[in-house]
């Protein structure tokens, strides 16, 4: 059997470059495919406070907040904190405090606010995550 030395295959350098290029292309394709899969499984929980009104008179003051679920998941607000203090006696519209994606509603926070003071309102879901936040200053 005669070996032909005049015929050459790919050089080792060219072969290595081709293997690296193929590996990179396949890994980019797999990453894009996995990214498309996980986006469908994940959603966002976000409530936007669109309006805040301070109302009432001494002894029965409150803060009214208009809410909109701006995320993709249904959100149930479990805790409302004002200036990092949990507030009891909060009432929601709808009464359950559950907002589907795109839904609007409101929350009434019974608190004796002081004119000119700043108030930071935080809304928490059942897992303890902040789903909405707003800062407002009480009118003078």
Buried (B, 14 or more C-beta within 10 A) or exposed (E): EEEEEEEEEEEEEEEEEEEEEEEEEEEEEEEEEEEEEEEEEEEEBBBBBEEBEBEBEEEEBBBBBBBBBBBEBBBBBEBBBBEEEEBEEBEBBEEEBBBEBEBEBBBBBBBEBEEEEEBEBBBBBEEEEBBBBBEBEBEE
